[in-house]
Structure formats: structure tokens, C-alpha cells
Amino acid sequence: LFFFLMIRRPPRSTLFPYNDALPIFAAYEHELTQYALQRLSEIPDMHIFGNPSHREGVISFQVGNIHPLDLGTLLDRLGIAIRTGHHCAEPLMHRLGVEGTARASFGLYNTKAEVDYLVEGIQRVAKMF
């Protein structure tokens, strides 16, 4: 006997209207990014790079004299994932005299509580230096 399964596509009415929700997702990401900028700016010796009129969910920063790799490594120990380094912009960073930056990214899956935890983690690490 030969059996095969025909997979039927679910009716369109049961599919999540992803395209219709994109403006809602973008608004949430924008709100979360603005919240993160406000909270990060409360940290002493925080330097946030760039000031675009519309910022997406990515923030590059330095904290005092803490090397970005040290910051990233210590935050990782607290369960916080950030990116560190040149972020594919090494020639520009050399020209600007920037050794590297830390970068936090925010999206639909993040919460304000996670932003708060990031800020608490950065403050905890900053006390070590």
C-alpha cells in the first residue's frame, strides 16, 4: 500500500495577519528603543553614539573607560547578551578615534523589564572599574 499525506494550507482567515501588524510592531520597537535611550542616558559616564531623527532598535554606546569587550564579557556572566567591537565599521571608528563600542539591540521580543535589567547590569559592571 502506498500512502501519502496531502498538506492543506489553512484557510486565509486563520492565518496571522502579519503584514497588517507591521505598524504595531514598529511602534512597539520605537517605544522600547526610546525607553532604552532614556534609561541608558541615566548611567554616569554613558556615551551613546549617534542621534538620528528616527532610530531603529539598535543603540551603540561606551561607558566611561570600560573596554567594550570587558563590558560584554561581564554582562554575559549576568545573562545579558550584547555585541561588542567595530560592528563592520572599523575604518570609520579608527578615523573617529573610537576603539570599539558596545551595542544593544531591541525588538518585538524584548520588554521594558529586560531594558531595566540591562541598565542594572551595566551599572553593576561600572562599579568594578
Secondary structure, DSSP 8 states (H G I E B T S, - for coil): -----------GGGS--HHHHHHHHHHHHHHHHHHHHHHHTTSTTEEE----SS--SEEEEEETT--HHHHHHHHHHTT---EEE-TT-HHHHHHHT---EEEEE--TT--HHHHHHHHHHHHHHHTT-
